[in-house]
């Protein structure tokens, strides 16, 4: 898979790897980048659990709402597709690429600050490290608990046919059987 680039010029895979490593280590990615090149600054305390903002959910900006809706649509498509049996390798790769692209949309945004980025990176780390659909759905269920998104639909809601399906998985209905 060729590495895509996000607006900052950083290879998408490098950003996603940084996010994943930071999530596993419990540190926000902005600190992971700084820690790699600067060993003289004190590191902030790491946060390992999602937290509310003084008892309130964090506001979701447009990039976050759009990216999470895309991830939700892919998860619902995966859920529907798995009803017919396991996903093919091609379908799994397309779903993974679509989720990674959606995460890139979310993180290619100016720092949100005030602890929101740390919580967002923990959530996205869970999305990226989900081991199968059940863990992905669990991670997505955390989103409305910690972020305000008035248009978020419960995961039990069905996506329209074909909506959310990664482009690479759509196959022609005119294909012939071998």
Number of C-alpha atoms within 10 A of each C-alpha: 5 7 10 13 15 16 11 9 8 13 14 21 17 13 19 20 13 18 26 22 16 22 26 15 15 19 22 26 24 15 16 19 14 12 14 8 8 11 9 7 8 8 12 9 8 13 16 15 11 17 19 15 15 7 8 12 17 23 16 20 14 11 17 21 19 16 20 24 18 22 24 24 23 23 23 23 21 21 17 15 15 13 9 8 8 12 16 12 10 11 19 17 16 19 24 16 15 21 23 20 21 22 27 22 18 21 23 17 13 8 10 14 8 10 14 21 18 26 24 24 24 28 19 24 21 20 23 21 14 15 10 10 15 12 15 18 18 14 19 22 14 13 21 16 15 22 22 16 19 10 8 14 12 11 15 7 8 14 17 11 9 11 14 20 24 22 13 14 16 11 8 7 6 6 7 6 4 3
